Amino acid sequence: MRKPSKEKETTPILMTILDIDHFKKVNDTYGHLNGNVVLSAFSERLRAEVHDAFDPNCAVYRFGGEEFTIVIED
């Protein structure tokens, strides 16, 4: 008699981290409030592009000042 397989079902996941280089210069030049406006516009555009390419199997997270994580399943 064969034993049942204990293998778990898995889903491939790609996770990447994105950092905008030299963004401190934007904050220093235009102020943190304006820098936040730029980051908000960037994150909206990033989400739209990623979701357009991979939806519904993806998510975009801002997790720091100018750091973002993109997670794509399957």
DSSP file (Angstrom, degrees, kcal/mol; ACC not computed):
  #  RESIDUE AA STRUCTURE BP1 BP2  ACC     N-H-->O    O-->H-N    N-H-->O    O-->H-N    TCO  KAPPA ALPHA  PHI   PSI    X-CA   Y-CA   Z-CA
    1    1 A M              0   0    0      0, 0.0     2,-0.3     0, 0.0     0, 0.0   0.000 360.0 360.0 360.0 134.5    0.0    0.0    0.0
    2    2 A R        -     0   0    0      1,-0.1     3,-0.1     3,-0.0     0, 0.0  -0.649 360.0-122.9 -87.0 136.6    1.3    3.4   -1.0
    3    3 A K        -     0   0    0     -2,-0.3     3,-0.1     1,-0.1    -1,-0.1  -0.513  34.3-101.7 -76.0 144.4    1.5    6.2    1.6
    4    4 A P        -     0   0    0      0, 0.0     2,-0.2     0, 0.0    -1,-0.1  -0.367  43.7-102.0 -63.4 144.9   -0.3    9.4    0.8
    5    5 A S        -     0   0    0      1,-0.1    -3,-0.0    -3,-0.1     0, 0.0  -0.460  23.8-160.9 -70.3 136.2    1.9   12.2   -0.4
    6    6 A K        +     0   0    0     -2,-0.2     2,-0.1    -3,-0.1    -1,-0.1   0.241  47.5 130.5-100.0  11.8    2.8   14.8    2.2
    7    7 A E        -     0   0    0      1,-0.1     2,-0.3     3,-0.0    -2,-0.0  -0.432  53.5-134.3 -67.0 137.7    3.8   17.4   -0.5
    8    8 A K        -     0   0    0     -2,-0.1     2,-0.3     1,-0.1    -1,-0.1  -0.666  19.5-108.5 -92.5 148.5    2.2   20.7    0.0
    9    9 A E        -     0   0    0     -2,-0.3     2,-0.3     2,-0.0    -1,-0.1  -0.588  43.4-166.1 -72.1 133.5    0.6   22.6   -2.8
   10   10 A T        -     0   0    0     -2,-0.3    -3,-0.0    -3,-0.0    -1,-0.0  -0.895  17.8-152.7-125.6 154.6    2.7   25.6   -3.6
   11   11 A T        -     0   0    0     -2,-0.3     2,-0.1     2,-0.0    -2,-0.0  -0.994  27.7-119.8-123.2 125.8    2.3   28.8   -5.6
   12   12 A P        -     0   0    0      0, 0.0    62,-3.1     0, 0.0     2,-0.4  -0.413  32.9-167.6 -64.8 139.1    5.3   30.5   -7.2
   13   13 A I  E     -A   73   0A   0     60,-0.2     2,-0.5    61,-0.1    60,-0.2  -0.995  13.5-159.5-132.2 133.9    5.8   34.0   -5.9
   14   14 A L  E     -A   72   0A   0     58,-3.1    58,-2.9    -2,-0.4     2,-0.4  -0.955  14.0-177.8-108.5 128.9    8.1   36.8   -7.2
   15   15 A M  E     +A   71   0A   0     -2,-0.5     2,-0.3    56,-0.2    56,-0.2  -0.995   3.3 175.7-128.8 130.3    9.0   39.5   -4.8
   16   16 A T  E     -A   70   0A   0     54,-2.4    54,-2.6    -2,-0.4     2,-0.4  -0.959  20.3-142.2-132.8 151.5   11.1   42.5   -5.7
   17   17 A I  E     -A   69   0A   0     -2,-0.3     2,-0.4    52,-0.2    52,-0.2  -0.940  14.6-164.2-115.1 135.5   12.1   45.6   -3.9
   18   18 A L  E     -A   68   0A   0     50,-3.3    50,-3.0    -2,-0.4     2,-0.4  -0.964   5.8-175.9-122.2 133.6   12.4   49.0   -5.6
   19   19 A D  E     -A   67   0A   0     -2,-0.4     2,-0.8    48,-0.2    48,-0.2  -0.997  24.3-132.3-130.2 131.9   14.2   52.0   -4.3
   20   20 A I    >   -     0   0    0     46,-1.8     3,-1.1    -2,-0.4    46,-0.1  -0.749  30.6-131.2 -86.0 114.0   14.3   55.4   -6.0
   21   21 A D  T 3  S+     0   0    0     -2,-0.8    -1,-0.0     1,-0.2     0, 0.0  -0.337  79.5   3.8 -66.3 142.3   17.9   56.6   -6.0
   22   22 A H  T >> S+     0   0    0      1,-0.1     3,-1.0     3,-0.1     4,-0.5   0.712  77.7 142.2  61.5  26.4   18.8   60.1   -4.8
   23   23 A F  H X>  +     0   0    0     -3,-1.1     4,-1.7     1,-0.2     3,-0.9   0.771  58.9  74.7 -69.6 -22.7   15.2   61.0   -3.8
   24   24 A K  H 3> S+     0   0    0      1,-0.3     4,-2.9     2,-0.2    -1,-0.2   0.850  88.3  61.1 -54.8 -34.4   16.6   62.9   -0.8
   25   25 A K  H <> S+     0   0    0     -3,-1.0     4,-2.1     2,-0.2    -1,-0.3   0.866 101.4  52.1 -63.2 -35.8   17.6   65.6   -3.2
   26   26 A V  H <X S+     0   0    0     -3,-0.9     4,-3.1    -4,-0.5     5,-0.5   0.946 112.4  45.0 -63.9 -48.0   13.9   66.1   -4.2
   27   27 A N  H  X S+     0   0    0     -4,-1.7     4,-1.9     1,-0.2    -2,-0.2   0.904 114.4  48.9 -62.8 -41.1   12.9   66.4   -0.5
   28   28 A D  H  < S+     0   0    0     -4,-2.9    -1,-0.2    -5,-0.2    -2,-0.2   0.860 118.9  39.0 -67.2 -34.7   15.8   68.8    0.2
   29   29 A T  H  < S+     0   0    0     -4,-2.1    -2,-0.2    -5,-0.2    -1,-0.2   0.907 133.5  18.7 -81.4 -44.7   15.0   71.0   -2.9
   30   30 A Y  H  < S-     0   0    0     -4,-3.1     4,-0.4    -5,-0.2    -3,-0.2   0.487 109.7-106.3-111.1  -5.5   11.2   71.0   -2.8
   31   31 A G     X  -     0   0    0     -4,-1.9     4,-2.3    -5,-0.5    -1,-0.2   0.042  32.0 -83.4  93.5 155.2   10.3   70.0    0.8
   32   32 A H  H  > S+     0   0    0      1,-0.2     4,-2.3     2,-0.2     5,-0.2   0.830 124.0  57.0 -66.1 -34.3    8.9   66.8    2.2
   33   33 A L  H  > S+     0   0    0      2,-0.2     4,-1.4     1,-0.2    -1,-0.2   0.932 111.9  41.9 -64.5 -44.0    5.3   67.7    1.5
   34   34 A N  H  > S+     0   0    0     -4,-0.4     4,-2.1     2,-0.2    -2,-0.2   0.874 112.0  55.7 -69.8 -36.2    6.0   68.1   -2.2
   35   35 A G  H  X S+     0   0    0     -4,-2.3     4,-2.4     1,-0.2    -2,-0.2   0.885 105.6  52.5 -60.3 -38.2    8.2   65.0   -2.2
   36   36 A N  H  X S+     0   0    0     -4,-2.3     4,-2.4     2,-0.2    -1,-0.2   0.863 106.1  53.4 -66.6 -35.6    5.3   63.1   -0.8
   37   37 A V  H  X S+     0   0    0     -4,-1.4     4,-2.3     2,-0.2    -2,-0.2   0.919 110.1  48.1 -62.4 -43.8    3.1   64.3   -3.7
   38   38 A V  H  X S+     0   0    0     -4,-2.1     4,-2.6     1,-0.2    -2,-0.2   0.925 112.4  48.3 -62.6 -45.2    5.7   63.0   -6.1
   39   39 A L  H  X S+     0   0    0     -4,-2.4     4,-2.7     2,-0.2    -2,-0.2   0.874 110.5  51.6 -65.1 -37.2    5.9   59.6   -4.3
   40   40 A S  H  X S+     0   0    0     -4,-2.4     4,-2.1     2,-0.2    -1,-0.2   0.925 112.0  46.0 -64.7 -43.9    2.1   59.3   -4.3
   41   41 A A  H  X S+     0   0    0     -4,-2.3     4,-2.1     2,-0.2    -2,-0.2   0.910 113.6  49.8 -64.6 -41.8    1.9   60.0   -8.0
   42   42 A F  H  X S+     0   0    0     -4,-2.6     4,-2.9     1,-0.2    -2,-0.2   0.925 110.5  49.4 -61.5 -45.0    4.8   57.6   -8.6
   43   43 A S  H  X S+     0   0    0     -4,-2.7     4,-2.7     1,-0.2    -1,-0.2   0.879 109.7  51.3 -66.1 -37.0    3.1   54.8   -6.5
   44   44 A E  H  X S+     0   0    0     -4,-2.1     4,-2.2     2,-0.2    -1,-0.2   0.921 113.2  45.4 -63.2 -43.2   -0.2   55.3   -8.4
   45   45 A R  H  X S+     0   0    0     -4,-2.1     4,-2.5     2,-0.2    -2,-0.2   0.907 113.0  50.3 -66.4 -42.4    1.6   55.0  -11.7
   46   46 A L  H  X S+     0   0    0     -4,-2.9     4,-2.7     2,-0.2     5,-0.3   0.933 111.3  48.4 -61.4 -46.8    3.6   51.9  -10.5
   47   47 A R  H  X S+     0   0    0     -4,-2.7     4,-3.0     1,-0.2     5,-0.3   0.924 111.8  49.9 -59.5 -44.9    0.4   50.2   -9.3
   48   48 A A  H  X S+     0   0    0     -4,-2.2     4,-2.1     1,-0.2    -1,-0.2   0.918 113.4  45.2 -61.4 -44.3   -1.4   50.9  -12.5
   49   49 A E  H  X S+     0   0    0     -4,-2.5     4,-1.6     2,-0.2    -2,-0.2   0.924 116.3  44.8 -66.7 -44.8    1.5   49.5  -14.6
   50   50 A V  H  X S+     0   0    0     -4,-2.7     4,-2.6     1,-0.2     5,-0.3   0.928 115.3  47.2 -66.6 -44.7    2.0   46.4  -12.5
   51   51 A H  H  X S+     0   0    0     -4,-3.0     4,-2.1    -5,-0.3    -1,-0.2   0.860 109.2  54.9 -66.0 -34.6   -1.7   45.7  -12.2
   52   52 A D  H  < S+     0   0    0     -4,-2.1    -1,-0.2    -5,-0.3    -2,-0.2   0.879 116.5  37.6 -63.9 -36.9   -2.1   46.1  -16.0
   53   53 A A  H  < S+     0   0    0     -4,-1.6    -2,-0.2    -5,-0.1    -1,-0.2   0.829 136.2  14.3 -83.5 -33.8    0.6   43.6  -16.6
   54   54 A F  H >< S+     0   0    0     -4,-2.6     3,-2.0    -5,-0.1    -3,-0.2   0.452  86.2 174.4-127.0  -3.1   -0.1   41.0  -13.9
   55   55 A D  T 3<  +     0   0    0     -4,-2.1     4,-0.1    -5,-0.3    -4,-0.0  -0.193  62.9  18.6 -54.0 141.3   -3.6   41.6  -12.4
   56   56 A P  T 3  S+     0   0    0      0, 0.0    -1,-0.3     0, 0.0     2,-0.1  -0.920 119.2  61.5 -98.1  16.3   -5.1   40.1  -10.4
   57   57 A N  S <  S+     0   0    0     -3,-2.0    16,-3.2    -6,-0.1     2,-0.3  -0.074  93.9  72.3 -96.9  35.3   -2.1   38.2   -9.1
   58   58 A C  E     -B   72   0A   0     14,-0.2     2,-0.3    -2,-0.1    14,-0.2  -0.955  48.9-168.1-146.7 163.8    0.0   41.1   -7.8
   59   59 A A  E     -B   71   0A   0     12,-2.1    12,-2.7    -2,-0.3     2,-0.4  -0.987   9.9-152.8-149.8 147.0    0.3   43.8   -5.1
   60   60 A V  E     -B   70   0A   0     -2,-0.3     2,-0.4    10,-0.2    10,-0.2  -0.989  16.6-174.2-123.3 130.1    2.4   46.9   -4.7
   61   61 A Y  E     -B   69   0A   0      8,-3.0     8,-3.0    -2,-0.4     2,-0.6  -0.976  21.2-147.2-127.0 136.6    3.4   48.2   -1.3
   62   62 A R  E     +B   68   0A   0     -2,-0.4     6,-0.2     6,-0.2     3,-0.0  -0.913  26.8 167.2 -95.2 121.2    5.2   51.4   -0.2
   63   63 A F        +     0   0    0      4,-1.7     2,-0.3    -2,-0.6     5,-0.2   0.328  57.2   8.9-122.1   8.7    7.1   50.4    2.9
   64   64 A G  S    S-     0   0    0      3,-1.0     0, 0.0     1,-0.1     0, 0.0  -0.852 100.9 -59.5-160.1-163.8    9.5   53.2    3.5
   65   65 A G  S    S-     0   0    0     -2,-0.3    -1,-0.1     1,-0.2   -46,-0.0   0.989 127.3 -10.6 -55.0 -68.0   10.3   56.7    2.3
   66   66 A E  S    S+     0   0    0     -3,-0.1   -46,-1.8   -46,-0.1     2,-0.4  -0.043 110.0 113.1-125.5  30.5   11.0   55.9   -1.3
   67   67 A E  E     -A   19   0A   0    -48,-0.2    -4,-1.7   -50,-0.0    -3,-1.0  -0.868  40.4-177.1-106.7 138.9   11.0   52.1   -1.1
   68   68 A F  E     -AB  18  62A   0    -50,-3.0   -50,-3.3    -2,-0.4     2,-0.4  -0.952  14.5-150.8-131.7 150.1    8.4   49.9   -2.7
   69   69 A T  E     -AB  17  61A   0     -8,-3.0    -8,-3.0    -2,-0.3     2,-0.5  -0.980   7.0-162.4-120.2 136.2    7.8   46.1   -2.8
   70   70 A I  E     -AB  16  60A   0    -54,-2.6   -54,-2.4    -2,-0.4     2,-0.5  -0.981   6.1-170.1-117.5 127.4    6.1   44.4   -5.7
   71   71 A V  E     -AB  15  59A   0    -12,-2.7   -12,-2.1    -2,-0.5     2,-0.4  -0.976   3.9-177.5-120.3 126.0    4.7   40.9   -5.1
   72   72 A I  E     -AB  14  58A   0    -58,-2.9   -58,-3.1    -2,-0.5     2,-0.3  -0.989   9.9-155.7-126.1 126.1    3.5   38.7   -8.0
   73   73 A E  E      A   13   0A   0    -16,-3.2   -60,-0.2    -2,-0.4   -16,-0.1  -0.749 360.0 360.0-101.0 148.9    1.9   35.3   -7.6
   74   74 A D              0   0    0    -62,-3.1    -1,-0.2    -2,-0.3   -61,-0.1   0.454 360.0 360.0  58.8 360.0    1.7   32.5  -10.0
